[in-house]
Amino acid sequence: MQSFLLSIVELLVGIGLLFGGGELFVQGSVALATILGIPQLVIGLTIVSLGTSAPELFVSLNSLLQGSDDLAVSNVIGSNIFNILVVLGSSAIILPLKVESRLIRRDVPLLLAISAAVWGMASAGQVTWQSGIALLIALLINTAWEIRTVKEEARTIDRSQLNSAKSYKFLNTFAKLIIGIALLTFGSNLLVNGASYIAIYLGVSEVVVGLTIVSAGTSMPELITSLVATIRGKTDMAIGNVVGSSLLNQLLVLGSCAVVSGNKGLEVESILIQKDIPIMVLSTLACMPIFWTKGKISRFEGVLLLGAYLIYLIDQLIPYTYPGIYNYFRIAVIFYIMPLTLIVITIKSAKYYNSFNGSNKNLT
């Protein structure tokens, strides 16, 4: 029992260190980029999104190096599900999120395409190092595309930015980067060790722990960032953070892990292929009609997203807590909740299609 409590402490301390390390990493990266004269827009599209995804990257790589492919893969999948359902849902409850047309036209369809591609790559039971290289190349192409297609003066550097650069001390910036990386490394070690022991102690698979506890812990930077952005009225940043982080989780984190795994490939459990990756894809797909609704995510839709994650969480844990009622729960989900969700999505899609056609007819 004492070892179990110690593992919980390790888990919580690990999450705290990941959060602190990610924050320092972002601050140091932004300061360094400012000193070097890199535009703020480029910083936001690359360094800041990388900083919020750094915990997932460090934890998954650490898990892989310790021989736990299950934890590495389930952390990525669980983080994406958490980002879409919990981060977006919580932010929308605070303030309805205005959705930029760019997200509907480009970013969310791209996220959906990447998610479907990852599902296809993993369907054979492993993600090969060749697939990992393909994901990393896609990351480079997408980053270049993001920078090129942004309709702001990314090439011009604001004078105030250059003046503010003088206030940064290089040594202070460098120290933040080093300390941030150290905290991320140490925190990921604690989190993986604590989560692995808890899984063994409770008789729960590492896949379940990765999909729930670890993924929620590594997604805390995304959650805090989006909530703060929403409170400050920057709802586009809140949504962009979720979409950008979800893309990086698959392209950078999963791609890096697949490359590091070498010739043996990154093993993917069958339960992830059959259930959790499809849920990740369907969650992204369900966002499309939600985004279409008057160009915003309403509070009611935020509640629906959080409710969907609660159902997902219950489905993960109920076999280990109340196995006797698991079959009844699955029947309720399959025959009641899923059809109702599909009906809502269909109605919203039909309304958007009709309104879109109506606006086009008025223009003609």
C-alpha positions in Angstrom: 0.0 0.0 0.0 2.9 2.3 0.8 4.4 1.7 -2.6 1.0 2.5 -4.2 0.7 5.8 -2.4 4.3 6.6 -3.4 3.4 5.9 -7.1 0.4 8.3 -6.8 2.8 11.0 -5.4 5.2 10.3 -8.3 2.3 10.6 -10.8 1.2 13.9 -9.4 4.7 15.4 -9.0 5.4 14.2 -12.6 2.4 16.0 -13.9 3.4 19.2 -12.0 6.9 19.0 -13.3 5.7 18.5 -16.9 3.4 21.5 -16.6 6.2 23.7 -15.1 8.8 22.4 -17.6 6.5 23.1 -20.6 5.8 26.6 -19.4 9.5 27.4 -19.0 10.2 25.8 -22.4 7.6 28.0 -24.0 8.8 31.2 -22.3 12.5 30.5 -23.2 11.7 29.6 -26.8 9.6 32.7 -27.3 12.3 34.9 -25.7 15.0 33.3 -27.8 13.0 33.7 -31.0 12.3 37.4 -30.1 16.0 38.0 -29.6 16.8 36.4 -33.0 14.1 38.6 -34.6 11.7 35.8 -35.6 8.1 37.1 -36.1 5.6 36.4 -33.4 3.3 34.7 -35.9 5.9 32.1 -36.7 6.6 31.6 -33.0 2.9 30.8 -32.4 2.6 28.4 -35.3 5.8 26.5 -34.3 7.5 27.0 -31.0 4.5 27.6 -28.7 2.5 24.6 -30.1 5.6 22.5 -29.8 5.9 23.6 -26.1 2.4 22.6 -25.2 3.0 19.2 -26.9 6.4 18.7 -25.3 5.0 16.7 -22.3 3.4 14.1 -24.7 6.7 13.9 -26.7 8.9 13.4 -23.6 6.5 10.9 -21.9 5.9 8.8 -25.1 9.7 8.7 -25.9 10.5 7.8 -22.3 7.9 5.1 -22.3 9.3 3.7 -25.6 12.9 3.7 -24.3 11.7 1.8 -21.2 10.1 -0.9 -23.4 6.5 0.3 -23.0 5.1 0.7 -26.5 1.5 0.5 -25.2 2.0 3.6 -23.0 3.7 5.5 -25.7 0.9 5.0 -28.3 -2.1 5.2 -25.9 -0.7 8.5 -24.6 -0.9 10.0 -28.1 -4.4 8.7 -28.8 -5.8 9.5 -25.3 -4.3 13.1 -25.5 -6.1 13.7 -28.8 -9.4 12.5 -27.5 -8.9 14.6 -24.3 -8.0 17.7 -26.4 -11.1 17.5 -28.6 -13.7 16.5 -26.0 -12.5 18.0 -22.7 -10.3 21.0 -23.8 -12.8 22.2 -26.4 -15.8 21.3 -24.3 -14.5 23.1 -21.1 -13.5 26.2 -23.1 -16.9 26.4 -24.8 -18.7 26.2 -21.5 -16.8 29.3 -20.3 -17.5 31.2 -23.5 -18.9 30.1 -26.8 -16.0 29.6 -29.2 -16.0 31.5 -32.5 -14.6 29.3 -35.2 -12.6 30.8 -38.0 -13.5 29.7 -41.5 -9.8 28.7 -42.0 -10.2 26.0 -39.4 -13.3 24.6 -41.2 -11.8 24.8 -44.6 -8.2 23.6 -43.9 -7.1 22.7 -40.4 -9.8 20.4 -39.1 -10.1 18.5 -42.5 -6.3 18.1 -42.3 -6.5 16.8 -38.8 -9.2 14.4 -39.8 -7.1 13.2 -42.8 -4.0 12.7 -40.6 -6.0 10.8 -38.0 -7.4 8.5 -40.7 -3.9 8.0 -42.1 -2.6 7.0 -38.6 -5.5 4.6 -38.3 -4.5 3.0 -41.6 -0.8 2.9 -40.6 -1.6 1.2 -37.3 -4.1 -1.3 -38.7 -1.3 -3.9 -39.3 -0.5 -3.9 -35.5 2.5 -1.6 -35.7 3.7 1.8 -37.0 6.9 1.2 -38.9 9.9 3.5 -39.0 9.1 4.3 -42.6 5.6 5.5 -41.5 7.3 7.5 -38.8 9.5 9.3 -41.4 6.4 9.9 -43.5 4.7 11.6 -40.5 7.7 13.8 -39.8 7.9 14.8 -43.5 4.2 15.7 -43.4 4.9 17.8 -40.3 7.6 19.8 -42.1 5.4 20.3 -45.1 2.4 21.4 -42.9 4.6 23.8 -40.9 5.9 25.4 -44.1 2.4 25.6 -45.5 1.1 27.2 -42.3 3.7 29.9 -42.4 3.3 30.6 -46.1 -0.5 30.7 -46.2 -1.1 32.9 -43.2 -2.6 36.3 -44.3 -0.4 38.5 -42.1 2.9 40.1 -42.6 5.0 37.3 -41.3 8.1 38.5 -43.1 8.0 42.0 -41.5 9.4 42.3 -38.0 7.7 44.8 -35.8 10.0 47.5 -34.4 8.6 47.2 -31.0 9.5 43.5 -31.1 13.1 44.4 -31.9 13.2 46.9 -29.1 11.7 44.5 -26.6 14.4 42.0 -27.6 16.9 44.2 -25.8 15.1 43.5 -22.5 15.8 39.8 -22.7 19.0 38.5 -21.4 20.4 35.6 -23.4 21.7 33.7 -20.4 18.3 34.0 -18.7 16.6 32.7 -21.8 19.1 29.8 -22.2 18.6 28.9 -18.5 14.8 28.7 -19.0 15.3 26.4 -22.0 17.7 24.1 -20.1 15.6 24.0 -16.9 12.5 23.4 -18.9 14.0 20.5 -20.8 15.3 19.1 -17.5 11.9 19.3 -15.8 10.2 17.7 -18.8 12.7 14.8 -18.7 12.5 14.3 -15.0 8.8 14.7 -14.9 8.2 12.3 -17.7 10.3 9.7 -15.9 8.2 10.1 -12.7 4.9 10.0 -14.6 5.8 6.9 -16.5 7.2 5.1 -13.4 4.2 6.0 -11.3 1.6 5.1 -14.0 3.2 1.8 -14.7 3.2 0.8 -11.1 -0.4 1.9 -10.6 -1.4 -0.2 -13.6 0.4 -3.3 -12.2 -1.1 -2.7 -8.7 -4.7 -2.3 -9.8 -4.5 -5.0 -12.5 -5.2 -2.4 -15.2 -3.5 -2.6 -18.5 -0.9 0.1 -19.4 -3.1 0.9 -22.4 -6.0 2.0 -20.1 -3.7 4.0 -17.9 -2.1 5.7 -20.9 -5.6 6.5 -22.4 -6.8 8.1 -19.1 -4.4 9.2 -16.4 -1.2 9.8 -18.4 -3.0 11.4 -21.4 -4.9 13.7 -19.1 -1.7 14.7 -17.3 0.3 15.4 -20.4 -2.7 17.4 -21.8 -2.8 19.8 -18.9 -0.7 22.5 -20.8 -3.3 22.5 -23.6 -6.2 22.6 -21.2 -4.8 25.5 -19.1 -3.7 27.4 -22.3 -7.1 27.1 -23.9 -9.0 28.0 -20.7 -6.8 31.1 -20.1 -7.2 32.1 -23.8 -11.0 31.7 -23.6 -11.2 33.8 -20.4 -9.3 36.6 -22.1 -11.6 36.4 -25.1 -9.1 34.9 -27.5 -11.3 32.0 -28.6 -9.6 31.5 -31.9 -6.3 30.8 -30.0 -8.2 28.3 -27.8 -9.4 26.3 -30.8 -6.1 26.6 -32.7 -4.2 25.3 -29.7 -6.3 22.1 -29.7 -6.1 21.5 -33.4 -2.4 22.3 -33.6 -1.5 20.2 -30.6 -3.6 17.3 -31.9 -1.7 17.5 -35.2 1.7 17.6 -33.5 0.8 14.6 -31.3 0.3 12.4 -34.3 2.9 13.9 -36.7 5.7 14.7 -34.2 5.2 12.5 -31.2 4.0 9.3 -32.9 6.3 9.9 -35.9 9.4 10.3 -33.6 8.5 7.2 -31.5 8.1 5.2 -34.7 11.5 6.3 -36.0 13.2 5.6 -32.6 11.6 2.2 -32.5 13.8 1.2 -35.4 13.3 -2.0 -37.4 11.0 -3.6 -34.8 8.4 -0.9 -35.3 6.1 0.7 -32.8 3.7 -1.9 -31.6 0.0 -1.0 -31.4 -2.5 -3.1 -29.3 -5.5 -4.5 -31.2 -7.9 -2.9 -28.7 -6.5 0.5 -29.8 -7.0 -0.3 -33.5 -10.5 -1.6 -33.0 -11.8 1.0 -30.5 -9.7 3.9 -29.4 -8.2 5.1 -32.7 -11.7 5.0 -34.3 -13.0 7.0 -31.4 -10.2 9.5 -32.0 -11.2 9.8 -35.7 -14.9 10.0 -34.9 -14.3 12.7 -32.3 -12.6 14.8 -35.0 -15.3 14.0 -37.5 -18.0 15.0 -35.0 -16.3 18.4 -34.7 -17.1 19.4 -38.3 -20.9 19.8 -37.9 -20.4 21.4 -34.5 -18.0 24.0 -36.1 -20.5 24.6 -38.8 -23.2 25.8 -36.4 -23.2 29.5 -36.9 -19.4 29.4 -36.9 -19.1 28.8 -33.2 -19.2 26.1 -30.5 -22.0 26.8 -28.1 -22.1 26.1 -24.4 -24.6 23.3 -25.0 -22.2 21.7 -27.5 -19.5 22.1 -25.0 -21.6 20.1 -22.5 -22.1 17.4 -25.1 -18.4 17.1 -25.7 -17.7 16.8 -22.0 -20.5 14.2 -21.7 -19.0 12.2 -24.6 -15.6 12.1 -22.7 -17.4 11.0 -19.5 -19.0 8.1 -21.4 -15.6 7.2 -22.9 -14.0 7.3 -19.5 -16.7 5.1 -17.9 -16.3 2.6 -20.8 -12.5 2.4 -20.0 -12.9 1.9 -16.3 -16.1 0.0 -15.7 -14.7 -3.4 -16.7 -12.3 -3.1 -13.8 -14.7 -1.7 -11.3 -18.2 -3.1 -12.1 -17.7 -5.8 -14.7 -21.2 -7.2 -14.1 -22.9 -4.2 -15.7 -20.4 -3.6 -18.5 -22.5 -5.4 -21.1 -25.6 -3.4 -20.2 -23.6 -0.2 -20.4 -22.3 -1.1 -23.9 -25.8 -1.9 -25.1 -27.0 1.5 -23.9 -24.1 3.2 -25.7 -24.6 1.2 -29.0 -28.4 1.3 -29.2 -29.2 4.6 -27.6 -26.3 7.1 -27.2 -24.6 6.5 -30.6 -27.8 6.6 -32.7 -28.9 9.8 -30.9 -25.4 11.4 -31.6 -25.6 10.4 -35.3 -29.1 12.0 -35.5 -27.8 15.2 -34.0 -24.8 15.3 -36.3 -27.0 14.6 -39.4 -29.5 17.3 -38.5 -26.7 19.9 -37.9 -25.0 18.9 -41.2 -28.4 19.2 -43.1 -29.0 22.7 -41.6 -25.5 23.8 -42.6 -25.9 22.4 -46.1 -29.3 24.2 -46.5 -28.0 27.5 -45.2 -24.9 27.2 -47.4 -27.0 26.6 -50.5 -29.4 29.4 -49.5 -26.5 31.9 -49.2 -25.2 30.9 -52.6 -28.6 31.3 -54.2 -28.9 34.8 -52.7 -25.5 35.7 -54.2 -26.6 34.6 -57.6 
